[in-house]
Amino acid sequence: MSTDPTVQEHLGDLYQKTGRLKLAAAHWDRAVQEWNRTVQAEVDTDAFAKVQQKLDAAKVKLAKEESNRH
């Protein structure tokens, strides 16, 4: 599996579009982790912020879905 954060973001986007939010969140989380391993001078802060926002929204939605099941 690629460690490129952009690839991970795109995989997350694809999973989201096919209704698999847990997998999407996992790939967005991986993208965030990979951005955090990148040398700060090379980090695309806009891309990082966009992925972090997607991940945060997915976590909120998944938590709501989980609480509705119980």
N, CA, C and O atoms as a GROMACS GRO file, in nm:
protein
  280
    1MET      N    1   0.085  -0.118   0.000
    1MET     CA    2   0.000   0.000   0.000
    1MET      C    3   0.090   0.124   0.000
    1MET      O    4   0.190   0.129   0.071
    2SER      N    5   0.053   0.218  -0.078
    2SER     CA    6   0.132   0.340  -0.092
    2SER      C    7   0.135   0.422   0.037
    2SER      O    8   0.037   0.429   0.111
    3THR      N    9   0.250   0.484   0.061
    3THR     CA   10   0.261   0.574   0.175
    3THR      C   11   0.240   0.719   0.133
    3THR      O   12   0.252   0.810   0.215
    4ASP      N   13   0.210   0.741   0.006
    4ASP     CA   14   0.186   0.876  -0.044
    4ASP      C   15   0.053   0.927   0.011
    4ASP      O   16  -0.051   0.865  -0.013
    5PRO      N   17   0.054   1.038   0.085
    5PRO     CA   18  -0.070   1.087   0.145
    5PRO      C   19  -0.177   1.124   0.042
    5PRO      O   20  -0.296   1.110   0.068
    6THR      N   21  -0.135   1.169  -0.074
    6THR     CA   22  -0.232   1.204  -0.179
    6THR      C   23  -0.304   1.079  -0.230
    6THR      O   24  -0.424   1.082  -0.253
    7VAL      N   25  -0.230   0.971  -0.246
    7VAL     CA   26  -0.291   0.845  -0.290
    7VAL      C   27  -0.389   0.798  -0.183
    7VAL      O   28  -0.500   0.755  -0.216
    8GLN      N   29  -0.349   0.805  -0.057
    8GLN     CA   30  -0.438   0.764   0.051
    8GLN      C   31  -0.565   0.849   0.055
    8GLN      O   32  -0.674   0.797   0.079
    9GLU      N   33  -0.550   0.978   0.032
    9GLU     CA   34  -0.667   1.067   0.029
    9GLU      C   35  -0.762   1.024  -0.083
    9GLU      O   36  -0.883   1.015  -0.061
   10HIS      N   37  -0.708   0.999  -0.200
   10HIS     CA   38  -0.793   0.961  -0.314
   10HIS      C   39  -0.862   0.826  -0.290
   10HIS      O   40  -0.978   0.808  -0.327
   11LEU      N   41  -0.792   0.733  -0.229
   11LEU     CA   42  -0.855   0.606  -0.194
   11LEU      C   43  -0.972   0.630  -0.098
   11LEU      O   44  -1.079   0.571  -0.112
   12GLY      N   45  -0.949   0.716   0.000
   12GLY     CA   46  -1.057   0.751   0.094
   12GLY      C   47  -1.176   0.812   0.022
   12GLY      O   48  -1.290   0.780   0.052
   13ASP      N   49  -1.148   0.900  -0.074
   13ASP     CA   50  -1.256   0.963  -0.151
   13ASP      C   51  -1.336   0.858  -0.227
   13ASP      O   52  -1.459   0.863  -0.232
   14LEU      N   53  -1.266   0.762  -0.287
   14LEU     CA   54  -1.334   0.656  -0.362
   14LEU      C   55  -1.422   0.571  -0.270
   14LEU      O   56  -1.536   0.539  -0.304
   15TYR      N   57  -1.370   0.535  -0.155
   15TYR     CA   58  -1.449   0.456  -0.061
   15TYR      C   59  -1.571   0.534  -0.013
   15TYR      O   60  -1.679   0.477   0.003
   16GLN      N   61  -1.554   0.663   0.010
   16GLN     CA   62  -1.667   0.745   0.053
   16GLN      C   63  -1.777   0.745  -0.054
   16GLN      O   64  -1.895   0.731  -0.024
   17LYS      N   65  -1.736   0.761  -0.178
   17LYS     CA   66  -1.834   0.766  -0.288
   17LYS      C   67  -1.906   0.635  -0.310
   17LYS      O   68  -2.015   0.633  -0.368
   18THR      N   69  -1.847   0.525  -0.262
   18THR     CA   70  -1.913   0.395  -0.276
   18THR      C   71  -1.982   0.353  -0.146
   18THR      O   72  -2.021   0.238  -0.131
   19GLY      N   73  -1.996   0.448  -0.053
   19GLY     CA   74  -2.071   0.422   0.069
   19GLY      C   75  -1.997   0.346   0.177
   19GLY      O   76  -2.060   0.294   0.269
   20ARG      N   77  -1.866   0.339   0.167
   20ARG     CA   78  -1.787   0.266   0.268
   20ARG      C   79  -1.706   0.365   0.352
   20ARG      O   80  -1.585   0.378   0.338
   21LEU      N   81  -1.779   0.434   0.439
   21LEU     CA   82  -1.721   0.544   0.516
   21LEU      C   83  -1.610   0.497   0.612
   21LEU      O   84  -1.512   0.569   0.631
   22LYS      N   85  -1.625   0.380   0.672
   22LYS     CA   86  -1.520   0.332   0.763
   22LYS      C   87  -1.388   0.315   0.690
   22LYS      O   88  -1.282   0.354   0.740
   23LEU      N   89  -1.394   0.256   0.570
   23LEU     CA   90  -1.271   0.242   0.491
   23LEU      C   91  -1.218   0.378   0.447
   23LEU      O   92  -1.097   0.400   0.445
   24ALA      N   93  -1.308   0.467   0.412
   24ALA     CA   94  -1.266   0.603   0.373
   24ALA      C   95  -1.191   0.669   0.488
   24ALA      O   96  -1.083   0.725   0.469
   25ALA      N   97  -1.250   0.661   0.607
   25ALA     CA   98  -1.186   0.723   0.724
   25ALA      C   99  -1.050   0.661   0.752
   25ALA      O  100  -0.956   0.731   0.790
   26ALA      N  101  -1.039   0.530   0.733
   26ALA     CA  102  -0.910   0.464   0.755
   26ALA      C  103  -0.803   0.518   0.660
   26ALA      O  104  -0.689   0.539   0.701
   27HIS      N  105  -0.839   0.539   0.535
   27HIS     CA  106  -0.741   0.590   0.438
   27HIS      C  107  -0.711   0.738   0.463
   27HIS      O  108  -0.596   0.781   0.447
   28TRP      N  109  -0.810   0.816   0.502
   28TRP     CA  110  -0.783   0.955   0.535
   28TRP      C  111  -0.694   0.964   0.658
   28TRP      O  112  -0.606   1.050   0.666
   29ASP      N  113  -0.717   0.875   0.754
   29ASP     CA  114  -0.631   0.871   0.872
   29ASP      C  115  -0.488   0.838   0.832
   29ASP      O  116  -0.392   0.897   0.883
   30ARG      N  117  -0.474   0.743   0.741
   30ARG     CA  118  -0.339   0.707   0.692
   30ARG      C  119  -0.274   0.826   0.622
   30ARG      O  120  -0.155   0.850   0.637
   31ALA      N  121  -0.354   0.901   0.545
   31ALA     CA  122  -0.300   1.020   0.477
   31ALA      C  123  -0.249   1.121   0.579
   31ALA      O  124  -0.141   1.177   0.562
   32VAL      N  125  -0.327   1.143   0.684
   32VAL     CA  126  -0.286   1.237   0.790
   32VAL      C  127  -0.157   1.188   0.855
   32VAL      O  128  -0.064   1.266   0.878
   33GLN      N  129  -0.150   1.058   0.885
   33GLN     CA  130  -0.028   1.002   0.944
   33GLN      C  131   0.092   1.023   0.853
   33GLN      O  132   0.201   1.058   0.900
   34GLU      N  133   0.073   1.001   0.724
   34GLU     CA  134   0.184   1.018   0.629
   34GLU      C  135   0.225   1.166   0.619
   34GLU      O  136   0.344   1.196   0.610
   35TRP      N  137   0.127   1.257   0.620
   35TRP     CA  138   0.162   1.400   0.619
   35TRP      C  139   0.243   1.433   0.743
   35TRP      O  140   0.337   1.512   0.735
   36ASN      N  141   0.208   1.374   0.857
   36ASN     CA  142   0.280   1.402   0.982
   36ASN      C  143   0.422   1.348   0.979
   36ASN      O  144   0.507   1.396   1.055
   37ARG      N  145   0.450   1.251   0.894
   37ARG     CA  146   0.586   1.196   0.881
   37ARG      C  147   0.671   1.277   0.782
   37ARG      O  148   0.792   1.258   0.773
   38THR      N  149   0.607   1.364   0.708
   38THR     CA  150   0.675   1.442   0.604
   38THR      C  151   0.752   1.558   0.667
   38THR      O  152   0.709   1.617   0.767
   39VAL      N  153   0.864   1.590   0.609
   39VAL     CA  154   0.941   1.706   0.654
   39VAL      C  155   0.853   1.830   0.642
   39VAL      O  156   0.793   1.855   0.538
   40GLN      N  157   0.846   1.908   0.749
   40GLN     CA  158   0.755   2.022   0.755
   40GLN      C  159   0.763   2.114   0.633
   40GLN      O  160   0.660   2.164   0.587
   41ALA      N  161   0.881   2.137   0.582
   41ALA     CA  162   0.897   2.227   0.468
   41ALA      C  163   0.829   2.172   0.342
   41ALA      O  164   0.798   2.246   0.250
   42GLU      N  165   0.808   2.039   0.340
   42GLU     CA  166   0.749   1.976   0.222
   42GLU      C  167   0.600   1.950   0.237
   42GLU      O  168   0.537   1.899   0.144
   43VAL      N  169   0.542   1.984   0.351
   43VAL     CA  170   0.401   1.958   0.374
   43VAL      C  171   0.316   2.060   0.300
   43VAL      O  172   0.337   2.180   0.310
   44ASP      N  173   0.219   2.009   0.226
   44ASP     CA  174   0.120   2.095   0.161
   44ASP      C  175   0.012   2.119   0.266
   44ASP      O  176  -0.077   2.035   0.285
   45THR      N  177   0.019   2.232   0.333
   45THR     CA  178  -0.070   2.258   0.445
   45THR      C  179  -0.217   2.261   0.404
   45THR      O  180  -0.304   2.221   0.481
   46ASP      N  181  -0.246   2.309   0.284
   46ASP     CA  182  -0.384   2.311   0.237
   46ASP      C  183  -0.436   2.169   0.219
   46ASP      O  184  -0.548   2.138   0.260
   47ALA      N  185  -0.357   2.083   0.158
   47ALA     CA  186  -0.398   1.944   0.136
   47ALA      C  187  -0.413   1.872   0.270
   47ALA      O  188  -0.509   1.797   0.290
   48PHE      N  189  -0.320   1.896   0.361
   48PHE     CA  190  -0.328   1.835   0.493
   48PHE      C  191  -0.457   1.876   0.563
   48PHE      O  192  -0.527   1.792   0.619
   49ALA      N  193  -0.487   2.004   0.561
   49ALA     CA  194  -0.607   2.056   0.628
   49ALA      C  195  -0.734   1.996   0.565
   49ALA      O  196  -0.830   1.965   0.636
   50LYS      N  197  -0.734   1.980   0.434
   50LYS     CA  198  -0.850   1.924   0.364
   50LYS      C  199  -0.874   1.780   0.407
   50LYS      O  200  -0.987   1.740   0.433
   51VAL      N  201  -0.767   1.701   0.413
   51VAL     CA  202  -0.779   1.561   0.454
   51VAL      C  203  -0.822   1.553   0.601
   51VAL      O  204  -0.907   1.472   0.636
   52GLN      N  205  -0.764   1.635   0.685
   52GLN     CA  206  -0.801   1.635   0.827
   52GLN      C  207  -0.949   1.668   0.843
   52GLN      O  208  -1.017   1.608   0.927
   53GLN      N  209  -0.998   1.762   0.766
   53GLN     CA  210  -1.139   1.800   0.772
   53GLN      C  211  -1.230   1.683   0.728
   53GLN      O  212  -1.332   1.658   0.792
   54LYS      N  213  -1.192   1.614   0.622
   54LYS     CA  214  -1.268   1.497   0.577
   54LYS      C  215  -1.270   1.390   0.686
   54LYS      O  216  -1.375   1.331   0.714
   55LEU      N  217  -1.155   1.365   0.746
   55LEU     CA  218  -1.144   1.263   0.850
   55LEU      C  219  -1.230   1.300   0.970
   55LEU      O  220  -1.303   1.216   1.023
   56ASP      N  221  -1.223   1.425   1.014
   56ASP     CA  222  -1.303   1.469   1.129
   56ASP      C  223  -1.452   1.454   1.101
   56ASP      O  224  -1.526   1.407   1.187
   57ALA      N  225  -1.497   1.492   0.982
   57ALA     CA  226  -1.638   1.480   0.946
   57ALA      C  227  -1.681   1.334   0.942
   57ALA      O  228  -1.791   1.299   0.986
   58ALA      N  229  -1.595   1.248   0.889
   58ALA     CA  230  -1.626   1.105   0.883
   58ALA      C  231  -1.638   1.046   1.023
   58ALA      O  232  -1.727   0.966   1.049
   59LYS      N  233  -1.549   1.086   1.113
   59LYS     CA  234  -1.554   1.035   1.250
   59LYS      C  235  -1.684   1.076   1.319
   59LYS      O  236  -1.744   0.997   1.392
   60VAL      N  237  -1.726   1.199   1.297
   60VAL     CA  238  -1.851   1.247   1.356
   60VAL      C  239  -1.969   1.166   1.301
   60VAL      O  240  -2.056   1.122   1.377
   61LYS      N  241  -1.972   1.148   1.171
   61LYS     CA  242  -2.082   1.073   1.108
   61LYS      C  243  -2.084   0.928   1.155
   61LYS      O  244  -2.190   0.873   1.185
   62LEU      N  245  -1.967   0.866   1.162
   62LEU     CA  246  -1.959   0.727   1.209
   62LEU      C  247  -2.003   0.715   1.354
   62LEU      O  248  -2.070   0.619   1.391
   63ALA      N  249  -1.966   0.811   1.436
   63ALA     CA  250  -2.006   0.810   1.577
   63ALA      C  251  -2.157   0.824   1.590
   63ALA      O  252  -2.219   0.757   1.672
   64LYS      N  253  -2.218   0.910   1.508
   64LYS     CA  254  -2.363   0.926   1.510
   64LYS      C  255  -2.432   0.798   1.466
   64LYS      O  256  -2.531   0.756   1.526
   65GLU      N  257  -2.380   0.735   1.361
   65GLU     CA  258  -2.438   0.609   1.314
   65GLU      C  259  -2.428   0.501   1.421
   65GLU      O  260  -2.522   0.424   1.442
   66GLU      N  261  -2.316   0.497   1.488
   66GLU     CA  262  -2.295   0.398   1.593
   66GLU      C  263  -2.390   0.422   1.711
   66GLU      O  264  -2.446   0.327   1.766
   67SER      N  265  -2.408   0.547   1.749
   67SER     CA  266  -2.497   0.576   1.862
   67SER      C  267  -2.643   0.550   1.826
   67SER      O  268  -2.722   0.517   1.915
   68ASN      N  269  -2.680   0.562   1.701
   68ASN     CA  270  -2.816   0.532   1.658
   68ASN      C  271  -2.846   0.382   1.660
   68ASN      O  272  -2.961   0.341   1.669
   69ARG      N  273  -2.742   0.301   1.651
   69ARG     CA  274  -2.758   0.155   1.653
   69ARG      C  275  -2.783   0.103   1.793
   69ARG      O  276  -2.840  -0.005   1.811
   70HIS      N  277  -2.741   0.181   1.893
   70HIS     CA  278  -2.752   0.134   2.033
   70HIS      C  279  -2.868   0.197   2.103
   70HIS      O  280  -2.892   0.169   2.220
   0.00000   0.00000   0.00000
